[in-house]
């Protein structure tokens, strides 16, 4: 809908029009005119109108308010002060580690995860702890205040400082937050929020985008820490338009299966810290409890180690992590043998099996290969290549590997074993947990011997096979 507006600037009447765009509720594509089918995702009747504001009003602001402040607004990089960014501690070491040291005033954090992963529980615990020193406001749109209070009572959390409000209107939330001036504002969740001026249902692409934009604008102007809870789609990605991830400063994902008590918190985007940090929590009857030593819980192995089981050292953010990798190689009764991976890249497995055949002389082309990372950890770095290859050989030959053996290294297409980063720290972490043998790339051979550990350096796949048995 287009409205004619009469604007007065320096005594002269100006006529402007409110611009509109039509946005697809499924994929977020925008168009100048309405049409029945979206040409991007081929969906029918999904375009809704979104008002973009008045260009005349914006032009008035530019002409009237910025004439004498140009020099103060535009600076060189040398004129900007390099003061350290202040942080607000969450009271939880694992959460502060993933955030990069705590919350930054004026930052916007998006927390996503599967239903039941513990997003609301983690935020409720964090806010009840932070409310003692910082004013906090919890806006719940999916639950009633009574439900939130019952959860806090069940978890034994202090509830006398945290303020709570049940509201889904973004205008009302921003108005009340402007009056109360909280330092931390939580919106649970962004999918149920709506703006009155957007003519679409809550949860649609246009509503999520405009609601988040208004909340982010309020957080930046007031210096409030904004935490938004987001839903995930069937493929595990955050629901809503892709532009939502560009608006925020930090995107966190809480992962964990329903049959496991452990939850992992990983940062996918962080403007104030590293993006590869990993926080580990354990779900208990008193809520989420942080696990300061994740290697201990991922190495709960039995007395007798079966074939195909091996321990590797991966690097997560700023610390090493020991995890167990398991492989199962079995005769295939199908014309096309299966390759199944859980926690690893499927294409990486196919590539390593080809390298093993070409440079190691071991063929598993007629075998089913199943690979699993114990504990639900997802490994994305290449340091797991050598461990994966040796575990496949162990299962194929049905020969268990030594229980005190740890392996890491990258495998190239030419059969070479390439070094990985932070090799010294990985070996020290393994020695601290009682491992006495290690097979590592030659480039990661320590200059000084590590007490109680026999380190074998290899350069090729054939050397690794010789060192294995």
C-alpha positions in Angstrom: 0.0 0.0 0.0 1.4 3.4 -1.0 0.5 6.5 1.0 1.0 10.1 0.0 2.7 12.1 2.7 3.1 15.8 3.0 6.5 16.8 4.5 7.6 20.3 5.3 11.2 21.3 5.2 12.3 24.9 5.7 8.7 26.1 5.0 8.5 24.2 1.7 5.9 21.4 1.3 7.4 18.2 -0.1 5.4 15.2 -1.2 6.8 11.7 -0.7 5.6 8.1 -1.0 6.1 5.2 1.4 8.1 2.6 -0.5 7.1 -1.0 -0.2 8.7 -4.3 -1.1 7.2 -7.8 -1.4 9.2 -10.5 0.4 8.8 -14.3 0.0 8.0 -15.9 3.4 9.8 -19.1 2.4 13.1 -18.0 1.0 13.3 -14.3 1.7 13.6 -13.1 -1.9 12.2 -9.6 -2.4 10.5 -8.0 -5.4 9.3 -4.5 -6.3 5.8 -5.8 -7.4 3.6 -8.5 -6.1 3.5 -11.7 -8.1 1.8 -15.0 -7.6 4.9 -17.3 -7.7 8.3 -16.7 -6.2 10.9 -17.1 -9.0 13.6 -18.1 -6.5 11.9 -21.0 -4.7 8.9 -21.6 -7.0 6.5 -21.3 -4.1 3.0 -19.9 -4.7 1.2 -17.1 -2.8 4.1 -16.5 -0.3 4.9 -12.9 -1.1 3.9 -10.4 1.6 4.2 -6.6 1.6 6.9 -4.9 3.7 7.0 -1.1 4.2 10.5 0.4 3.7 9.8 3.9 5.1 9.7 7.3 3.4 12.6 8.5 1.3 11.6 12.1 1.8 11.8 11.8 5.5 15.3 10.3 5.2 16.3 13.1 2.9 15.0 15.7 5.4 17.2 14.1 8.1 20.3 14.2 6.0 19.8 17.8 5.0 18.9 19.2 8.4 20.9 17.3 10.9 24.3 16.5 9.4 25.6 19.8 8.1 28.0 20.8 10.8 29.0 17.3 12.2 30.8 15.9 9.2 34.3 16.3 10.6 33.3 14.8 13.9 31.6 11.8 12.3 34.3 10.9 9.8 37.7 9.9 11.4 40.9 8.2 10.4 41.9 4.9 11.9 44.6 6.6 13.9 42.1 8.8 15.7 40.1 5.9 17.0 41.0 4.8 20.6 42.0 1.2 21.1 40.6 0.7 24.5 39.9 -2.9 25.5 36.3 -3.9 25.0 34.5 -4.3 28.4 33.0 -7.7 29.1 30.2 -8.9 31.3 30.9 -12.3 32.7 28.0 -14.9 32.4 29.1 -16.7 35.5 29.7 -19.9 33.5 33.3 -20.6 32.3 32.3 -22.7 29.3 29.9 -20.0 28.0 32.4 -17.3 28.5 35.0 -19.4 26.6 32.7 -19.7 23.6 31.8 -16.0 23.7 35.4 -15.0 23.8 35.5 -13.8 27.4 31.9 -12.8 28.2 29.1 -10.6 26.8 30.0 -7.3 25.1 27.6 -4.3 25.9 25.5 -3.6 22.8 26.2 -7.0 21.2 23.5 -9.2 19.7 23.7 -13.0 20.3 21.6 -15.6 18.6 21.3 -18.9 20.3 19.9 -21.9 18.3 19.3 -25.5 18.9 17.0 -28.5 18.6 13.8 -28.6 20.7 14.7 -29.9 24.1 18.5 -29.2 23.8 18.4 -26.9 26.8 18.4 -23.3 25.3 15.9 -21.9 27.7 17.4 -23.7 30.6 20.9 -22.4 29.8 19.6 -18.8 29.5 17.5 -19.0 32.6 20.5 -20.2 34.6 22.7 -17.6 33.2 20.3 -14.7 33.8 19.5 -15.7 37.3 23.2 -15.7 38.0 23.9 -12.4 36.3 20.9 -10.6 37.7 22.7 -10.2 41.1 25.2 -7.7 39.5 23.4 -6.7 36.3 19.8 -5.8 35.7 18.2 -8.4 33.3 14.9 -8.8 31.6 13.6 -12.1 30.3 10.9 -11.8 27.6 9.1 -15.1 27.1 6.8 -15.4 24.1 6.4 -19.2 24.0 5.9 -19.9 27.8 3.9 -18.2 30.5 5.7 -16.5 33.4 4.4 -19.3 35.7 6.1 -22.0 33.6 9.4 -20.1 33.7 9.1 -19.6 37.5 8.3 -23.3 38.0 11.5 -24.3 36.0 13.6 -21.9 38.1 12.1 -23.3 41.3 12.8 -26.9 40.1 16.4 -26.0 39.3 16.9 -24.2 42.6 17.8 -20.9 41.0 17.6 -17.5 42.8 14.5 -15.8 41.4 14.4 -12.5 43.4 16.4 -10.4 41.0 15.4 -11.5 37.5 12.6 -9.6 35.8 10.3 -11.4 33.4 7.6 -10.4 31.0 5.3 -12.4 28.6 5.0 -10.4 25.4 5.2 -11.0 21.6 5.0 -7.4 20.4 8.4 -6.0 19.5 7.1 -2.4 19.9 6.0 -3.2 23.5 9.2 -5.0 24.3 11.4 -2.1 23.1 9.1 0.5 24.9 9.3 -1.3 28.3 13.0 -2.1 27.9 13.6 1.6 27.3 11.9 2.4 30.6 13.5 -0.4 32.7 17.0 0.0 31.0 18.2 -3.6 31.5 21.8 -4.5 30.8 20.8 -7.9 29.5 17.7 -8.6 27.4 16.6 -12.1 26.4 13.9 -12.7 23.7 12.6 -16.3 23.7 12.1 -16.7 20.8 12.5 -14.5 17.8 10.1 -16.7 15.8 7.0 -15.7 17.8 7.8 -11.9 17.8 5.8 -9.6 15.5 5.6 -6.0 14.4 2.2 -4.4 13.9 3.1 -2.7 10.7 4.2 -5.9 9.0 1.2 -7.6 7.4 2.2 -11.2 7.8 2.0 -14.0 10.4 4.6 -14.3 13.2 7.4 -16.7 12.2 7.4 -15.6 8.6 10.5 -14.4 6.9 9.4 -10.7 6.8 8.3 -10.8 10.5 11.5 -12.4 11.7 13.7 -10.1 9.7 11.9 -6.8 10.7 11.5 -7.9 14.3 15.2 -8.7 14.7 16.2 -5.5 12.9 14.2 -3.4 15.4 15.6 -5.3 18.4 19.2 -5.1 17.1 18.7 -1.3 16.6 17.5 -0.9 20.1 20.5 -2.9 21.5 23.0 -0.9 19.6 21.6 2.5 20.6 21.1 1.6 24.3 24.2 -0.6 24.8 22.0 -3.5 26.0 23.2 -7.1 25.6 20.6 -8.7 23.4 20.2 -12.5 23.4 17.7 -14.0 20.9 16.6 -17.6 20.9 16.1 -19.1 17.4 14.5 -22.3 16.1 16.2 -24.7 13.7 15.0 -26.3 10.6 14.9 -30.0 9.7 18.5 -29.8 8.3 19.8 -28.3 11.5 20.3 -24.7 10.3 18.7 -21.6 11.9 15.2 -20.9 10.8 14.4 -17.5 9.2 16.1 -15.4 6.5 19.8 -15.6 6.0 20.1 -11.9 6.6 19.3 -12.6 10.3 22.8 -14.1 10.7 24.4 -11.0 9.2 22.6 -8.6 11.7 23.9 -10.3 14.8 27.4 -10.3 16.3 27.5 -13.8 17.6 25.7 -17.0 16.5 25.8 -20.0 19.0 24.4 -23.5 18.4 23.6 -25.8 21.3 23.8 -29.4 20.1 23.1 -32.7 21.7 21.0 -35.8 21.1 18.0 -36.7 23.3 19.6 -40.0 24.4 22.8 -38.3 25.7 23.2 -36.1 28.7 26.0 -34.1 27.2 25.5 -30.8 25.3 28.0 -29.0 23.1 27.9 -25.3 22.6 29.7 -24.1 19.4 30.1 -20.6 17.9 29.4 -20.3 14.2 30.0 -16.5 14.1 31.7 -14.3 16.7 32.8 -10.7 16.1 34.5 -10.5 19.5 36.2 -13.9 19.7 37.2 -17.2 18.0 34.6 -19.1 16.0 36.0 -22.6 16.7 35.6 -22.7 20.5 33.6 -25.5 22.0 31.8 -25.6 25.3 30.6 -28.8 26.9 27.7 -29.1 29.4 26.1 -32.0 31.1 22.3 -32.1 31.5 21.4 -33.0 35.1 18.3 -32.7 37.3 19.5 -29.3 38.4 20.0 -28.0 34.9 23.1 -27.7 32.7 26.4 -28.1 34.4 29.7 -27.1 32.7 32.3 -29.7 32.1 35.8 -28.1 32.5 37.7 -31.2 31.3 35.8 -32.6 28.3 38.5 -35.1 27.4 37.7 -37.1 30.5 34.1 -37.7 29.5 34.9 -38.6 25.9 37.5 -41.2 27.0 35.3 -43.5 29.1 36.6 -46.7 27.4 36.3 -50.2 28.7 39.1 -52.4 30.1 39.3 -54.3 26.8 39.5 -52.2 23.6 37.9 -53.7 20.5 39.3 -53.5 17.0 38.6 -50.3 15.2 38.8 -48.1 18.3 41.5 -45.3 18.5 42.0 -42.1 20.4 42.9 -38.9 18.5 43.7 -35.3 19.6 41.7 -32.6 18.0 42.0 -28.8 18.5 38.9 -26.9 19.5 39.5 -23.1 19.7 42.2 -22.6 22.3 42.5 -26.1 23.8 43.1 -29.7 22.8 40.4 -32.3 23.1 40.9 -36.1 23.2 38.1 -38.1 21.6 37.6 -41.7 20.6 37.0 -42.7 17.0 35.4 -46.0 16.1 35.4 -47.7 12.7 33.6 -50.9 11.6 34.5 -52.7 8.4 32.2 -55.6 7.4 31.5 -57.6 4.3 28.9 -55.9 2.0 26.0 -57.8 0.6 25.1 -54.9 -1.7 26.4 -54.0 -5.1 27.3 -50.6 -3.8 29.0 -50.8 -0.4 27.9 -48.3 2.2 30.0 -45.5 3.6 28.4 -44.1 6.8 30.0 -41.4 9.0 28.7 -39.8 12.2 30.6 -36.7 13.3 32.9 -36.7 10.3 32.8 -35.6 6.7 31.5 -38.3 4.4 33.6 -37.1 1.4 36.7 -37.2 3.6 36.2 -40.9 4.3 35.8 -41.8 0.6 39.0 -39.9 -0.2 41.1 -41.6 2.6 39.9 -45.0 1.5 41.2 -44.3 -2.0 44.5 -43.1 -0.6 44.7 -46.3 1.6 44.2 -48.4 -1.5 46.6 -46.6 -3.7 49.5 -46.0 -1.3 48.8 -48.5 1.4 47.9 -51.5 -0.7 44.7 -52.2 1.4 41.4 -52.4 -0.5 38.1 -52.2 1.2 36.1 -51.6 -2.0 33.8 -54.6 -1.3 33.3 -53.7 2.4 30.8 -51.6 4.3 32.6 -48.9 6.3 31.0 -47.2 9.3 32.7 -44.5 11.3 31.5 -42.8 14.5 32.9 -40.2 16.9 32.0 -41.2 20.5 30.2 -38.6 22.5 28.5 -36.8 19.6 31.4 -34.5 18.8 31.6 -33.2 15.3 35.2 -33.1 13.9 35.8 -30.7 11.0 39.6 -30.4 11.0 42.0 -32.6 9.0 44.0 -33.8 12.0 41.7 -36.8 12.2 42.8 -38.2 8.9 45.5 -40.5 10.2 43.4 -41.8 13.1 40.6 -42.6 10.8 42.8 -44.5 8.4 44.4 -46.5 11.2 41.1 -47.4 12.8 39.8 -48.7 9.4 42.8 -50.9 9.1 42.4 -52.1 12.7 38.8 -53.1 12.0 39.5 -54.6 8.6 42.3 -56.9 10.0 40.4 -57.4 13.3 43.4 -56.4 15.4 42.9 -54.1 18.4 45.2 -51.1 18.8 47.1 -50.4 22.0 45.0 -48.8 24.6 47.7 -46.2 25.4 48.1 -45.1 21.8 47.1 -41.6 20.5 47.2 -40.5 16.9 46.8 -37.3 14.9 47.9 -36.0 11.5 46.7 -35.0 8.0 46.9 -37.4 5.1 47.5 -36.0 1.6 46.4 -37.5 -1.7 50.0 -38.5 -2.5 50.1 -40.6 0.7 52.2 -38.1 2.7 51.5 -37.3 6.4 51.3 -33.6 6.9 51.8 -31.8 10.2 49.0 -30.0 12.0 48.9 -26.9 14.2 49.6 -27.0 18.0 51.3 -30.4 17.9 53.2 -29.9 21.2 50.1 -29.0 23.1 48.3 -32.0 21.7 51.0 -34.4 22.9 51.1 -32.8 26.4 47.4 -33.2 26.7 47.6 -36.8 25.8 50.5 -37.4 28.2 48.5 -35.8 31.0 45.7 -38.3 30.5 48.1 -41.3 30.7 48.9 -42.1 27.0 52.4 -43.4 26.6 52.6 -43.9 22.8 51.9 -41.6 19.9 52.0 -41.7 16.1 52.4 -38.2 14.7 53.6 -36.5 11.5 57.3 -35.9 11.3 56.7 -32.1 11.3 55.1 -32.4 14.8 58.0 -34.4 16.3 58.8 -32.6 19.6 62.3 -31.1 20.0 62.4 -32.0 23.6 61.2 -35.5 24.7 58.0 -35.6 26.6 58.3 -37.5 29.8 56.6 -40.9 29.8 55.7 -40.8 26.1 57.2 -42.6 23.2 56.5 -40.5 20.0 56.9 -42.1 16.6 57.2 -39.7 13.7 56.0 -40.8 10.2 56.2 -39.2 6.8 54.1 -41.6 4.6 51.2 -43.9 5.0 53.5 -46.9 4.6 55.6 -45.8 7.6 52.4 -45.4 9.7 51.3 -48.9 8.8 54.8 -50.2 9.9 54.6 -48.3 13.2 51.1 -49.5 13.9 52.1 -53.2 14.2 
